[in-house]
């Protein structure tokens, strides 16, 4: 029978530390599987303020996992001097100070394209919902109005509509593929013409909006795309136009979007993202032609 | 100057009569265009009961236009002895007593496939809505719950799901084409294997339901299909299964459907049609996993 020659190490002594910023719920659910390999540091479960927690616990931590809702600013990075890797569970990187990461030699990895199909499904679902009044009709029936008020007003037809994709990346391509099956005609705007695509390219966003019945925002949020969808673009989309945003809230100037919807300068919106989540402008709450989606987890 | 040689005829003397049964609203909107050619008889605008109206006004009427909500029974036909043609603005014919029409030599025309693409769009919209909780999430945000209760529960992924189409007619084909673009796998049940299609054929509805994550009802309502979707079929679809009906309400045994939804024997439903429209079972009103659509006009 073998005799232990040394005491077993303390449970966390040799485990790699990972600091969790924004607490992706999948990690919490799976932590039994990972806990034999990693020691998770969770500032959100500590009573200390973030900076004090990081100073006290995470000075040697080399890896962080974060979600899109957690801003990784230069100041946060300052409190993590040993950090070498950030993994975000989001596709977008706009919550991470990338130039500060570059300066400090921190690698950043994101979720790549794994959500693209699901985001595209939601975009198409919101388009059909607004055009065919699915949420509004559902509410009409469930509040008992059908027998009292008679039939509900017809919506719009999807087939034959001109759809403008803003940002023909992996999400934009998936949205286009689905909408082609509905008989929509696809065109797009992006920084450069995509040579893999035969869709009509517009070299500026105004032209795309003007040519489109439905504008679907699928681009990354960067300093170049922040508030790219402003009042002029919305007016170019026009009174019959529908806008759908599955990118980031701040790609649209939200105040102008609300104004255009209230003033009926555009026909409707499907919004999966907002500038100041979880806060959604209250003016949208009463609009049947606007379908909004919260963050899911 | 030409002198009239005879009095002008009374406005309706030589116009063909058309009796409108169920009052399709598009005819009311366009009646200026048609009124120079046809005299429209509208029993719904008369104070007389239908049979008395038809006896008094429509004994020579050869043509009727009707909608799906108006039952053209043998008794109605009895009051229209000169009738030669019924045009229904619906695709379905289940509201017309076809054997009585055959006996009386009355031709029947329907709307053919003109609605198929739009019905398919609605079917796909309801699938995405239920699976991705679009209506429920919209209500969650618009009642101000997001900042108070935090994120909303995740829905299900559409990609990779097994979709069973019940009735691979023009609507079924359009539904299948769209869902293929979402990465779904298609199989179907119909009276006979369709040689134009490479989708997997099931020769009985139980096998299809058992093999499917999502069952989409697209068949005509006939004596053979009435209550074809019974408790056994719903149990075969199972706890994770979603049912969508864009055909006619009575293809499903509605009482059993409600029971299965309340008892969580199936995961959810998207319902465009009901057995006793405009009456929708109240048990469905509180279920977030059920999306219902009223009649539109």
Boltz contact constraints between the chains, C-beta under 6 A:
constraints:
  - contact:
      token1: [A, 117]
      token2: [B, 159]
      max_distance: 6.0
  - contact:
      token1: [A, 118]
      token2: [B, 157]
      max_distance: 6.0
  - contact:
      token1: [A, 121]
      token2: [B, 128]
      max_distance: 6.0
  - contact:
      token1: [A, 121]
      token2: [B, 158]
      max_distance: 6.0
  - contact:
      token1: [A, 122]
      token2: [B, 132]
      max_distance: 6.0
  - contact:
      token1: [A, 125]
      token2: [B, 128]
      max_distance: 6.0
  - contact:
      token1: [A, 125]
      token2: [B, 132]
      max_distance: 6.0
  - contact:
      token1: [A, 125]
      token2: [B, 134]
      max_distance: 6.0
  - contact:
      token1: [A, 128]
      token2: [B, 121]
      max_distance: 6.0
  - contact:
      token1: [A, 128]
      token2: [B, 125]
      max_distance: 6.0
  - contact:
      token1: [A, 129]
      token2: [B, 134]
      max_distance: 6.0
  - contact:
      token1: [A, 132]
      token2: [B, 122]
      max_distance: 6.0
  - contact:
      token1: [A, 132]
      token2: [B, 125]
      max_distance: 6.0
  - contact:
      token1: [A, 134]
      token2: [B, 125]
      max_distance: 6.0
  - contact:
      token1: [A, 134]
      token2: [B, 129]
      max_distance: 6.0
  - contact:
      token1: [A, 135]
      token2: [B, 135]
      max_distance: 6.0
  - contact:
      token1: [A, 135]
      token2: [B, 138]
      max_distance: 6.0
  - contact:
      token1: [A, 137]
      token2: [B, 293]
      max_distance: 6.0
  - contact:
      token1: [A, 137]
      token2: [B, 294]
      max_distance: 6.0
  - contact:
      token1: [A, 138]
      token2: [B, 135]
      max_distance: 6.0
  - contact:
      token1: [A, 138]
      token2: [B, 291]
      max_distance: 6.0
  - contact:
      token1: [A, 138]
      token2: [B, 292]
      max_distance: 6.0
  - contact:
      token1: [A, 140]
      token2: [B, 294]
      max_distance: 6.0
  - contact:
      token1: [A, 141]
      token2: [B, 280]
      max_distance: 6.0
  - contact:
      token1: [A, 141]
      token2: [B, 292]
      max_distance: 6.0
  - contact:
      token1: [A, 141]
      token2: [B, 294]
      max_distance: 6.0
  - contact:
      token1: [A, 142]
      token2: [B, 285]
      max_distance: 6.0
  - contact:
      token1: [A, 146]
      token2: [B, 278]
      max_distance: 6.0
  - contact:
      token1: [A, 146]
      token2: [B, 294]
      max_distance: 6.0
  - contact:
      token1: [A, 147]
      token2: [B, 278]
      max_distance: 6.0
  - contact:
      token1: [A, 151]
      token2: [B, 295]
      max_distance: 6.0
  - contact:
      token1: [A, 151]
      token2: [B, 296]
      max_distance: 6.0
  - contact:
      token1: [A, 151]
      token2: [B, 297]
      max_distance: 6.0
  - contact:
      token1: [A, 152]
      token2: [B, 294]
      max_distance: 6.0
  - contact:
      token1: [A, 152]
      token2: [B, 296]
      max_distance: 6.0
  - contact:
      token1: [A, 154]
      token2: [B, 296]
      max_distance: 6.0
  - contact:
      token1: [A, 157]
      token2: [B, 118]
      max_distance: 6.0
  - contact:
      token1: [A, 158]
      token2: [B, 121]
      max_distance: 6.0
  - contact:
      token1: [A, 159]
      token2: [B, 117]
      max_distance: 6.0
  - contact:
      token1: [A, 177]
      token2: [B, 181]
      max_distance: 6.0
  - contact:
      token1: [A, 178]
      token2: [B, 181]
      max_distance: 6.0
  - contact:
      token1: [A, 181]
      token2: [B, 177]
      max_distance: 6.0
  - contact:
      token1: [A, 181]
      token2: [B, 178]
      max_distance: 6.0
  - contact:
      token1: [A, 181]
      token2: [B, 181]
      max_distance: 6.0
  - contact:
      token1: [A, 278]
      token2: [B, 146]
      max_distance: 6.0
  - contact:
      token1: [A, 278]
      token2: [B, 147]
      max_distance: 6.0
  - contact:
      token1: [A, 280]
      token2: [B, 141]
      max_distance: 6.0
  - contact:
      token1: [A, 285]
      token2: [B, 142]
      max_distance: 6.0
  - contact:
      token1: [A, 291]
      token2: [B, 138]
      max_distance: 6.0
  - contact:
      token1: [A, 292]
      token2: [B, 138]
      max_distance: 6.0
  - contact:
      token1: [A, 292]
      token2: [B, 141]
      max_distance: 6.0
  - contact:
      token1: [A, 293]
      token2: [B, 137]
      max_distance: 6.0
  - contact:
      token1: [A, 294]
      token2: [B, 137]
      max_distance: 6.0
  - contact:
      token1: [A, 294]
      token2: [B, 140]
      max_distance: 6.0
  - contact:
      token1: [A, 294]
      token2: [B, 141]
      max_distance: 6.0
  - contact:
      token1: [A, 294]
      token2: [B, 146]
      max_distance: 6.0
  - contact:
      token1: [A, 294]
      token2: [B, 152]
      max_distance: 6.0
  - contact:
      token1: [A, 295]
      token2: [B, 151]
      max_distance: 6.0
  - contact:
      token1: [A, 296]
      token2: [B, 152]
      max_distance: 6.0
  - contact:
      token1: [A, 296]
      token2: [B, 154]
      max_distance: 6.0
  - contact:
      token1: [A, 297]
      token2: [B, 151]
      max_distance: 6.0
